[in-house]
Amino acid sequence: MLKRWGGLLAALALLGCAEAPPPGVKPAHRPIGVAMPEPVTAPETPASAAARAYYAEVQRGLLGQGLLRTDGGGTDTPYTDRMLADNFLRVALYDEYDRTTGGTVQRQTVSHLRRWQAPVRVGLRFGASVAANTRATDTARVGSFLQRLQGLTGHPIRLDDNRPNFWVYIVSEDERQALGPVLQAAMPGLTANDINGVTAMPRSTYCIVYAQSSGGSGVYNGAFAVIRAEHPDLLRLSCIHEEIAQALGLPNDSPKARPSIFNDDEEFALLTTQDEMMLRMLYNPALRPGMSEAEVRPIVETLSRRLMGGDSYALAGNEE
């Protein structure tokens, strides 16, 4: 079974974002008061048609195994305050990938706490291949999810085409392969290997996100997510949930995190009850960007006990 390598986050010492999308990629919103024609959907290419068929089969296979759950966890996935604290530390304080001089390698590395301080302004972009009704559905889903994340974290997060600092591109095979220039403009600190990670993304990578911070501050100031337009509905929504949530400051995956989308086993498609608690803790004012694991641990253990009352937690989440 192919695994998603989504959630590749690079801590980059750079500033600034490009505002212009590449040719054939359109904003999710039209400016208020400006009349614009409805987008014309570009014809599907053979490469995109093949990808669409492939990921439809992937989703069928995962659902057939009882994976891609949308219930948020239940009585079969209990966890304690200790498990919650340990999972938070592993997901928030470690990186799934390591950037080396020879490229990016999949290797667990210890890091420090990262999160946003500025409001998160999400610019949603669609390739010309994406049909108008799909754009409308995805825009509504992204907007709803951002509202949910804002409620959980208490941090301003919204769709906003006024100087976005978090780009989300939903594009086809051919459009993704042409994203190099806009990705380089949005995040100038990316290496050629980083760019290639998007433009030459293997089939086993369902979606990807890069996040940037200034030096070793741990403060995110930009992010760029790429989601395959060929995904069927649930896989695409799963990518929306994971990549946006990871780029808020939960960059790692852990096989011990259950129920959680921060786990490469694909059991859960959408944000779970435990993921919600990790996001609440991440943006608690008792924590600060740049803190080490030793500094974070006692605070997170206290927060975990407070959130859960020391008892196991097995309430079902809400399906979107």
N, C-alpha and C positions, 0 to 999 in steps of 0.2 A: 504494500500500500504506500503510495506516494505521500510524503509529508509536506506540509506547507512550511516554507522558511520565512513566512511573514514576520514582521517585527524586527527587521534589521535596522538598528539605530546607531548612528555614528555621532559621537560627541565631537563637534567640529568648532574650531576657534575662528568664527567668521560672523559677519553681520550683513544684513540686507537681503531683500528678496526682489526678484523681477516681477513686474506686474503684467506683462503681456504674454498671453498664451501663444503657443506655436500655431502655424497655419492648420486649419481644420479642427481646432479645439476651441470650443465655445464656452463662455461663462454660463453658470447655472441660472443666473437671474438677468433680467433685462433692467437697465437703469430706470428708475422711477421717472415717469413723464416723457420717456423717449420711445417713440414708435419704432419697433424693429420687426422684420419679417420672421415668420416661423422658420426654425432651422430645417434645412433640407438634409434628409438622411442619405449619407453616401452608401453606394452599393457594397454589399459584403464581398470581401476578397476570398479567394480559396484558402489562404492561410487562416483567416478569421473563421471561416466556416468549419475548417478542420478543428480549430481550437474549441469552438462552441460544441461540437459533437463530442470531443474528448472530455470536456469538463462536465457535460451533462451526464456522461457515463461515470465520471468520478463521483458526482453527487449521488447518483443512484446507488453506486457501490457502498458509499459511506452510510447512506440512510438504511440500506439493506443490512448493515452490520449494527444497526441501532445507534449510530453516531450522529453528529450534528444535532444534538439535542437543543431544544429551544425552551426548556422548562426552568432553566436557571439553577437546577439542583433540587433534590428532594430528600425523602427519608433514606434513600439508598446511597446518599453522598453526605453523611454527617461530617462535621469538622468541629474542633474545639478551639478555644481562644489561643492555645499554644500552637496548634497547627496553623491558624490564621497568621499569627506573628511570624512563625518560621517561613511560611509561604511568602509573606510580604517581603521579608528580608531577602529571600532568594530572587524574587521577581524584580524588586526595585533596586537592589544594591549590587546586582551582577549584570553583566552583559552577555548576550547570547553569542555575539561575534566579536572578534578581535581584529582590528585593522593593523596590518603589518606592512613593512616596505614591499613585500611580495604580493600584497593583496589582502582581501578580507577572508578570514578563516573562521569556521564554526568552532568556537572554544569559549568555555565559561571563564570569565575574568571578573575579579572583584572591582567594584567601582564605588561611586558615592551617590548620594541622593540627588535626583534631578527632577525638576518640575518647572512650570511656567510661573512667571511673576506678572508679565504683561497680559492683558486680555488676549484670548486666542481668537483670531479672526480667520475663519475658514473660507477659502476661495475654492468653490467646487467647479470643476471643468470637465466637459464631456467631449469625446472625439466626435467627428462628424458622422461616424458610423452608428452612433447611439440614437435610437429612435426617440421621437419627441415624448411619447407616452412613458418610455423607460426613464428618460431624463426627469420627467415630472415625479414619477414614483421614487426614484433614487434621491431626488432633492428633498422630498417630503421625509423620507426615511433618515437621511443625514441630519436634517433640521431637527427632527424629533429626538434623535439620539444625542445631539449636542445639547438640547434642553435637558435631557436626562442627566448627562454628564455635569452640566452646570449645577443642577440640583444636588447631585452627590458631592461635588467638590466645593461648592460655594465660590467657584472661580468663574469669571466671565468667559463663556465659550459660545460662539454663535456663527452662523453663516453671515459673511460680511465681505462684499467686494471692494470695500474701501481700504486699500493697503493690506491685503491678506498677509498673514505671516504663517499660515498653515495651508498648503496647497493639497487638494485631493483631486487626482486625475483618474477618470474612468475612461479607458481607451482600449481600442482593439489591438491586435497583434501588430499590424502595420503602423498604427499611430504610436504605439509604445516604442517601437524601434526608431521612430523619428524624434523621440523626446529628449535626446541628448543635449541639444542647444538650450532648451528652456530649463532643463534640470541644472545645467552648468551655470546658467544665469541666475537662477533662484538660489543656488547654494554653491558659490564659487570655490569653497574649500574641498569639494568632492574631487577625488582622484579619477583618473581614467578607468581604473578598476571599479570604482563605485558607480560611475556612469554606465559602465558595461553591465553591472549587476541589474540594471533596469532594462537597457536596450537589448541585451542578450539574455533576458531572464529565462531560466529553464522551466520546463513544464511543471516541475515539482514545486516551484515557487508560485503560489496562488496570488500573492499580493506582497507589497513591500512598502516600508516607510523609512525615511531618513529623518533624524532630528538633529538640530544643531544647538550648541551652547557656546558661550563666550569663554574661551580659555578653560580653566578648571573651576569655574564658578558654580556649575551645576544648574544654571538658569537657562532654560530653553528659550530661544528667540526665533526659531523657525523650524518648519517641518515640511516634508514633501512625501505624499503617499501616492502609490500607483496601484490601481485595481483593474483587473482584466474585465473588459466589457463583455467578453464571451461567457462569463460565469452565469449559470442559472441563478434564479432569485436568491436562494438560501446561501449559496456559496458567496455571492456578491455581498449580501447583507452581513455575513460572517466576517468578510474582509473589512467592511466598514467598521464593525464593532471592534475588531482586534487592532487594526492599524491605528485608528484614532485614539483608542484607549492606551495603547502602548506608547504612543508619542506624547502622552501627557506625563509620562514618567515611570512607566512599568515596562521596561524594555526587555526583560528576560522571559524565557519559558522554563517551567520546571515540571518534571514528571510527577512530583509529589503534590502539586497544586490541583485539588479536586474538591468541589466542582469549579472549573475555571477555563476560560478561553486561553489563558497563558500556559498552555500545555499542548505539546505537539501531537497528542493522541487523537485530536479531532472529535473528542467525545461531545464537547459543547460548541455550538455554533455562535451563540449570543452571550453577552455579558451575564454572569451568574451572580448569585447572592454574595459569594465570597469576593468576587471581583469588585462588586459595589463597595464592600467594606474596605478593601485595599485602597480604592480610590478615595474614600472618606479619610482614611489615615494619611494617605500621601499628601493631601492638601490641608491637614490639620495644622494650625499655627504653631503647635509645639515643635514641629519639624521644620528644618530649613534646608534649602538647596546647598549642596556641598558637604553635608554631614557624612561621616564615616559610618560603617556598620556598627562599630562599638558605641558611637554616640546615638545612633538611631534605636538600637535594640531595646534598652530599658523603656524608652518612650513608647515604642510600638507594643511592647508587652503590656504596658498599662492601658493603652488605647484598646487593644484587643479584648482585655478583660472587661473594660467599660462597655464596649460595643456589644459583647455577647453575654455578659453577666456570668462568665466562667462556665457556661453550659454549652453543650454541643448545639449546633445550629443546622436546621434542616428544613427551612421554609422554601417553598418554591418561588421562583422569580416570575416575572411577567413576560410573556411572549409578545414581541412586537409584530 
